[in-house]
Amino acid sequence: MVQIFRAPKGNNKTGNKQGRKAPHHHQQKLELTIDQLDHHGQGVCRSHQPVVFVDNALPGEVCQVSVSDKKSRFWKSTATHIIQPSAQRIEPFCPHFNQCGGCQSQYISPENMLRHKQTAVDVLLTKLGGKAPINWQTPLAIPENAYRRKARLAIDSRQHNQFKVGFRAKNSKDVVAIEQCPVLTQPLQRILPHLLATLHQLNNKNGLGHVSLLDTDGELQVTIRLTKTLSDKDKLTLTNLESSVGCVVVLESQRNQFESLSTAFSPAKYRLQDGIQIALSPNDFIQVNGALNQQMIQQAMQWLQLNAQDKVLDLFCGVGNFSLPMAQKVQRVFGIEGVADMVQQAKDNATLNQLDNVRFLKADLSQWNMLNDAEIRQCNKVLLDPARAGALEVIPQLKALQPQMVLYVSCNPATFARDMVELLNSGFRLDKIALMDMFPHTVHTELMALFIPNNG
């Protein structure tokens, strides 16, 4: 159902150019009934043409929405008033939810949101991949709060009397000052008030860029990106924070140049199963949901059916999150990564864990021909864990490699669906798939899928 709230005469609310965002005072108001959620967790109204995507809305709800962006094929909007709420709607648990952009879906339980996301991904994959039913497995999920072990706090020091530390606002670059964050791990929640108070005490606030928080198995690291040199007095204030709350404060004066205040700088470490340790620098990628990361690695190794004769190719390997646990189970692992610093850290991690059957290489996977490497041509199983852009350029080489299995870990269902079609056209079939709730209360959808040859 669609009802249009017409603007008073003389106030043109629909005259913005197509494809542009409307100024706030020109945003069109609609009354819509939400049909379903898409794989981003957005409400979708198909009874309006063009289709309208609605933030903060649930299936079956009647909402008043504000249209912010008009394209030829779809509009974007936000629900500003829920006229008829869904039975699944709940009260957000965080007092900052309505302003902070960190979480987007606290108005529905993660369990129900995950169910809607799976339905949406199923529709997407079935539409692109044919009529064969999708072999869905049980999603990976953990308790939804106190899960996030890494976070970046933004800083706004433009006005000294309105110094703000927090997260970016919804759909904005403005900083929302926070007092708490229930999705941070309990150790990070514990130190957050002390950290905020300390930052407010500093004299050179306009020299602060941003602050990164990291909890690796209870060892806490606070990294402050500097745009100007801190005074000795400010450094002493931060040193007092270290001793009072039990954390390590690291200063980053230039990209990847780190200085610990009290000791020599050393990478943080987190532990995986079977004694594996992963060391990483503050700017290295880490799966922020530590408990779900453990489940993900375990499931990946189970689905790949690893054995002592396997040679595994780990593409987009990072610092070795998958490579090193797999190396304990197989004959050989080859990890490929495009970021030089992460490749070096992965090599250091192999040494740290006394693993000599893993080889890490730096390569741009959008251009590099891995089939020129004789050892890689012997790999019989492949793990893909690309960024949001996906792995389209790699698939022709996988077709030539002809592995027994391809395990694809995706953080973007849209690019995964695109790549799935290429894999299907390259002689593979989708064997099974599962969602992973890596980021509860957010629009992000992560998944794991196993492909095997059509004759497998």
Protein Blocks (a to p, Z undefined) as FASTA:
>chain_A
ZZdddddehiacklccehiacdfklcccdddddfbdcfkopacdfkbccddddehiaehi
acddddfbdcfkbccdddfbdfbacfkbccdfbfklmmpmkbmclmbcfklmmmmmmmmm
mmmmmmmnojbdcdddddddddfbhkbfbdcddddfkbmklcccddddehiabdcddfbd
fkbcfklmmmmmmmmmmmmmpmklmlpfbdcdddeehiacdddddfbdcdfklmmmmmmm
mmmnopaddddfbghiacdfkbccdddddddeehiacdddfkbccdfblmlmmmmmmmmm
mmnopafkbccddehklnolmmmmmmmmmmbdcdddfbfklmmmmmmmmmmnopakbccd
dddfklpcfklpmklmmpcbdcddddfkojmlmmmmmmmnopabdcdddfbfklmmmmmm
mmmmnopacfbdcdddfbghiabdcdddddddfkZZ
